[in-house]
Amino acid sequence: MNADKPCGLSVDSGFVELAVEVFAMLADATRVRLILALRDGEMSVNELAEEVGKSQAAVSQHLAKMRLARMVSTRQQGTRVFYRLENEHARQLVADAIFQAEHSLGGTPRHHHTITETENP
């Protein structure tokens, strides 16, 4: 076993197939938008549906799949159910994917600009 590599990051790791399943779960624009909407805290299905511009039924189906994948968790308050990210990893994956997408446009991506450059273009 190679002690230099963090747990699970070797090419023969058993987690590779699970990582592919995570990417497959995120290979949907609505789910990516739901993760972006949840990055600042929990929201109800109604709030999420409005935020991502989809029906409550569609959002509920996506959230159910994301819950089974342990990307989101819930909290019930009366008859309302609130969703939140289970941990920061899905948020970071989505952020990194968007940053990678910015690179595909050429030039210097926005996330590489310093605050000074952004304030004084």
Secondary structure, 3 states (H helix, E strand, C coil): CCCCCCCCCCCCCCHHHHHHHHHHHCCCHHHHHHHHHHCCCCEEHHHHHHHHCCCHHHHHHHHHHHHHCCCEEEEEECCEEEEEECCCHHHHHHHHHHHHHHHCCCCCCHHHCCHHHHHCC
